[in-house]
Amino acid sequence: MLLLPLLALAAAWSHGQAEVLLKQRQVSITRAHKTTTSMECIAEGIPDFQSAYIHWYRQVPSRAPEQILSIGPGAVSYNDNSYINKYSSLKKGTNICTFTIRDINSNDEGTYYCAYWHF
């Protein structure tokens, strides 16, 4: 079994006049090798969520966070082309962004979190 700890994130900051809040509900996920798992990022205060860019990161102990992908209006952009078959992201409704990891193995252990900023 593989444990994927997730950052229990509740980050808030001002974006103009609005406050943006990102939440991830799960604290940790344990999955067997070769399985798939998904996690959600719930965004509050982003006026046009479908046009916003949500970024997904992974951090392992003693290393800087690594950006995996960004999802914007209708497209996912990967930080490394080797991630295309491993990770995916999808926006649902007005405020939920999912992140999926396929074919889990021991190299996937780490803390995963979402982020948002306005360009």
N, C-alpha and C positions, 0 to 999 in steps of 0.2 A: 504494500500500500504506500501511497505517496501523499504527503501532507502539503497542501498549498496554502500557507497562511495568507490571509488578505488583510489589508489595512482597513480597520474600521474607521472609515474616513467620513468626516463631517466638516468640510472646509467651507468657510464663508468669507466673502470679500466683497467690496463695493465694485460695481461695474457701472460707472456713471451714477445714476440715482438708485439703481436696483441692487439688491444684494443677491449674490449667487451662492447657492448651497448645493454641494454634491454629497450624496450619501451612498455608502455600500453596506448592505445589510449583513452579509455573511462574514463571520470572523475567520473561519477556516474551512477548507474543503479537503477531504481525504478521498482519493480515488485509486483504483487499481491501475496498474500499468496498461497501456494500450486503450484506455477509455477516453471519453470526451467529457468536459465539464464546461459550464457557463456561469458567469457572474453578472450582476447588474450594477449599473451606476444610475442613481436617480437624481436628476437635476431639477433644482427649483430656482426660479428667478431668471431663466434665460428666455427672453421674449420670443425669439424665433428659433426654437430648438432644432428643427430639421435643417436649418442653414448653419447652425453653430458647429464648431470643430471640437470634438471630444477626443482626448488623447489617452492612450493606455500605456502604462509603464510597468516595468518589473524591476524589483530590487532584491539583490541577494546580499547577505551580510558582508561587510568590509568592501563593498563596491558601490559606485555611484548608481543612481537609478538609470535604467536603460529604456528609451522610448521604443515601443514595439510598433505602434500604429496610431494613426489619426483617422477619424471618420468625420467627413464634412458633408456638404449637401450632395447626397447621392453617390459618394465614392469613398473608398477606403484607401489610404496611402500608407504603405509599409516602410518602416525605417530601413529594412533589409529585405531584399527580394526572397531570401530563403525562408522568410516568415509567412509567405503567402499560403502555403498548404498547412501550416501549423496553427495560425491564429486567424480569427475573424471577428468582425464587430457589426452590429446592426442597431439602428435606432428604431424604437417602437413608440408610437403615439407622440405625445407632446413633451415627454420628459424622461424616457427610459432608454439607456444605451446598454446593450449586452456585449459581453466579450467572451469568446469561446476559445478553448484550448483543445486541440485534437491530439490523439495518439500520445497521451501523457506518458512521460518517462522521468527518471530521476533528475535529469537536467532541467526540468520544469519547476523544481522547487524554488520558491521565492515569494515575495510580497508583491501583489499586483494591485494597482490602483489607477483610478481615472483622474483626469485633470481637464480644466477648461480655461481658456483665455481668449480674449477677443483680439483679432488681428487688426 
